[in-house]
Amino acid sequence: MNRLTFYVSEKQLHSGMPLYEWLLEEAKALGAHGGSAFRAIAGFGRHGRLHEETFFELAGELAVKVEFILDDKLAEQMLKQIGAQSLNVFYVRHEVQAGIA
């Protein structure tokens, strides 16, 4: 099993929808059993600018983490689909143990 995590900006769009939503829809269409998107409250990225959620902040500046637990085949399919769309999306892939206790 793999934990496949993507980090995107909440303002990134693809196919007329937020990229995090597109990733969730794409995984669902490929047969994933679930996925989640988590919005950051603060952080910085490769440009070194700190972003924080404040009352006056404009939307779209913070990261969204989109995470899936997938088998090897489905993780590969997801990455191939993203490549076919020519998307530039940072991801992390870890081997994990998953189950229901």
SULFEN-V902385 format. One record per pair of residues at least 4 apart in sequence whose ideal C-beta (glycine too) atoms are under 8 Angstrom apart, sorted by the first residue. I is the first residue (numbers start at 1). J is the second residue. Records with the same first field share a line. If there is no record, write none. Layout:
# SULFEN-V902385
I = J / J
This chain:
# SULFEN-V902385
1 = 69 / 70 / 71 / 72 / 95 / 96 / 97 / 98
2 = 69 / 70 / 71 / 72 / 75 / 93 / 94 / 95 / 96
3 = 67 / 68 / 69 / 92 / 93 / 94 / 96
4 = 67 / 68 / 69 / 70 / 75 / 78 / 79 / 91 / 92 / 93
5 = 65 / 66 / 67 / 68 / 91 / 92 / 93 / 94
6 = 20 / 23 / 65 / 66 / 67 / 89 / 90 / 91
7 = 45 / 63 / 64 / 65 / 66 / 89 / 90 / 91 / 92
8 = 12 / 19 / 20 / 23 / 63 / 64 / 66 / 89 / 90
9 = 19 / 60 / 61 / 62 / 63 / 64
10 = 18 / 20 / 39 / 59 / 60 / 61 / 62 / 63 / 64
11 = 18 / 59 / 60 / 61
12 = 18 / 19 / 20
13 = 17 / 18 / 19
14 = 19 / 22 / 85 / 87
15 = 22
17 = 21 / 22 / 25
18 = 22 / 64
19 = 23 / 87 / 89
20 = 24 / 37 / 64 / 66
21 = 25 / 37
22 = 26
23 = 27 / 35 / 37 / 66 / 82 / 89
24 = 28 / 35 / 37 / 66
25 = 29
26 = 30 / 78 / 81 / 82
27 = 32 / 35 / 68 / 70 / 74 / 78
28 = 32 / 35
30 = 74 / 77 / 78 / 81
31 = 74
32 = 68 / 70 / 74 / 78
33 = 69
34 = 68 / 69
35 = 66 / 67 / 68
36 = 66 / 67
37 = 64 / 65 / 66 / 67
38 = 64 / 65 / 66 / 67
39 = 62 / 63 / 64
40 = 51 / 53 / 62 / 63 / 64 / 65
41 = 52 / 53 / 62
42 = 50 / 51 / 52 / 53 / 62
43 = 50 / 51 / 62 / 63
44 = 48 / 49 / 50 / 51
45 = 49 / 63
51 = 57 / 61 / 62 / 63
52 = 57
53 = 57 / 62
57 = 61
68 = 75 / 78
69 = 96 / 98
70 = 74 / 75 / 78
71 = 75
72 = 76
73 = 77
74 = 78
75 = 79 / 93
76 = 80
77 = 81
78 = 82
79 = 83 / 91 / 93
80 = 84
81 = 85
82 = 87 / 89
83 = 87
